């Protein structure tokens, strides 16, 4: 989901604003357009963001992407890298640095699909034991396997089990 804004900021301006919000630990109420977080967040739904907090796996984060902000659930993390994944998206985003996170949405609950994603990432990506560069490589490989990923997390886990037995 991308922020709905009347005025666009440059990438540099957005980084300055984001840093100020983090430093002041602001609590912001806003809304976003886009459908990548359906059904958890409908387009135009009001959400509350606690700026300056780092999200845990399963929580929804607000983060900076170039000259816009995005809202996706954090599917995995290393010490300094997070893997965002929109609930309605078949594939995760590219990993982001923890410094790109503005804050955490405080009013969005986890779903059963998030548990399945966490299992997938635990057994396939193993984010706690790999470096950020390796995480990027594995996400790109996952993007190349769209045929399996499009079937959903349960199909991915079944594929991984079959591959492990072979």
Number of C-alpha atoms within 10 A of each C-alpha: 20 20 16 16 12 6 6 11 13 12 14 11 12 18 21 12 13 23 18 15 18 19 12 11 16 16 17 14 11 14 18 21 18 16 18 22 21 14 11 18 23 16 18 14 11 12 15 16 21 21 24 20 16 18 21 15 19 21 20 28 27 27 23 21 15 13 13 17 21 21 26 27 27 26 27 24 24 18 12 11 20 29 25 27 25 22 24 13 16 17 20 20 19 15 21 19 16 17 15 18 25 30 26 26 24 15 14 15 11 13 12 7 13 19 15 16 20 19 17 19 19 15 12 14 20 17 21 13 11 13 13 21 10 13 24 18 14 15 19 15 11 17 17 12 13 13 11 18 19 13 11 17 21 16 13 20 20 13 13 15 12 10 9 8 6 6
